[in-house]
C-alpha cells in the first residue's frame, strides 16, 4: 500500500470541482458584501441621518467616558462609547445580505424543482414506453406460444390419423 504525501493530498483536495466552486462563491460573496455595505453606508445611512441630530446613523453613540485631550488638542485617552449606529448598520447589512441570498436560493430551488420535475416526467414517460414495449413483446411471445401449442396439437392429431391409416392397412 502506497503512502500518500501531504502535497499530493492537498492537490487532490484543491482541484476538486466543488472546492473551486466554493472559492468562486466566496469571492463573489465578498464582493457582494462590499456592495451591500456600500449601499448601507452611502445610501441608507445618510438617508436615516437626515432624521437624526447627528446627521449620520453610524455616528449615533452613547459616550460612557469622554476623550481626554492635552492643551494642544491631541487625544491622550480616547473616548469610550457604545456605537449604536455602527451596530444597527451591521444589522441592516446582515438583513439585506440574508434577504438577497434567500431570494437567489429561492429562485435556484424553484428552477431545480422544475428541472427535477421535468426529468421525473421524462423518466416516467420512458418507463411507460418501456413497459408498453415489454407488454407488446410479452403478448407476441404468448401469441407465438399459443401458435406453437396449436401446431403441436395439430401434429399429434395428424400423427394419430397417420397411425390409424397405417394400422388399417
N, C-alpha and C positions, 0 to 999 in steps of 0.2 A: 504494500500500500504506500502510495506516494504522499509525502508531506506537502501541504500547500504552503506557499510563502505568504507573508503578510501583504506584500505589494501585489502579488497575483490575485489574492482575495479582494483587495481594495479595488483593483482594476475591474474585476468582475462586478463588484458592487456598484461602482460608479458608472459603468457602461450599460447597466440595465435600463430599459426604456422608462420604467416608472420613476426612477431616480432623476433622469433627465427631465421628465415631465414635471416632477416636483420642483426641480430647480427653476424651471421656466415659470411655474406658478409662484414661487417665492419672489422672483424678480418682478413679475407683473404685479403681485400683491404689494410689494414695497412701493412700486411706482403709483399704484392706485391709492395707497395710504398717503403718499405725498399730495396727490390731487385732492383727496378729502380734507387733509389738514389745511391745504391752501384755501379750499372753499370755506372752511370754518373760520380760519384766521383772517382772511381777506374780504369775505363777503358777509357771512353770518355775524361774526364778532363785531365788526363796525356797525352793522345794522342794529344789533341789540344795544350797542353802546350809545346809539342816538337817544335811547330812552333812559340812560343811566347818567348819574352825575360825573362818573369817572370818564365817560366818553368811550370806554373800551371794556368789553367783557373780561378780557384777560387781566386787566388791572384791578378788578374787583377783589378786595382782600380785607382781612381783619388783622390789624397790626397788634401784636402782643407786646413787643418791645421795639421802641423807636431806634433808628440808627443813631449811633454816636459819631459826631463829626469833630475834627480838630479845628483850630482857628482858621486854617487855610481852606476849609471845606472838604477835606479828604475824609473818607469813611474810615473810622477807627474800628467800629463794631457795626456790622451790617444789621439791618432790622430783622426781626423775627416775625413772620406773618403767615396766616393761613391764606393760601392763594385760591380762594373760592372760584374765581373766574377761570383760571387755568384748569382747575379740576372739572368745572362744568364744560369747558371747551373740549377736554379729553373725552368726556361722556358723550358730547354731541358727535365727535369724531367716531367713537365706537358705534353709536346708533346708526349713523349714516353708512358706515362700512358694513355693519351687520345687515342693514336693510338691502344694500346693493348685492351683497353675497347671497342673501335669501332670494332676491329676485332672479339672479343669474342661475342659482341652483334649481329654482322652481322651473325656469324655462328649460334647463338641461334635462331635468327629470321628466317633464311633460314630453319633450322630444324623444327621450329614451323610452318612455312608456309607449308612445305611438310607434316607434321603431320596433319595440318588442312585440306589440300587438300585431303589427304587420308581419313580422317574422313568424309569430304563432299562427296567424291566419294562413300564411303560405305553407307552413309545416302541416297544419290540419288539412288544407286542400291537397297537398301532396300525399298525405297519409290516406285520405279518402280516395284519391285517384289510384294509389297502390292497392288499396283494399278492393276497389271495384275491379281492377285488373286481376287481382288474385282470385276474386269471386268468379270472374269470367273464365279464368284458367281452370278453376275447380269444376265449374259447370261443364267445360269442354272435356275434362278428364272423366267426369261422371257419365257424360254422353258417350264417350269412347268406351268406357267400361260396360255400359248398357249394351252398346253395339257388339262388343266382344262376347258378352254373355249370350245375346241372341244368336250370334254366329255360332257359338259353341253348341247351343241347343239345337240349332238347325243341322249342324254337322252330326250330332248324336242321332237326331231323327233320321237323317239320310243314311247313316251307317246302319241304323236299325232296319230301315227299309231294304238296304242292300243285303243285309244278313238274312232277312226274310225271303228275299228273292233267291238268294243263293241256297237257302235251305230247302226251297220248294223244288229245286232242280234236281 
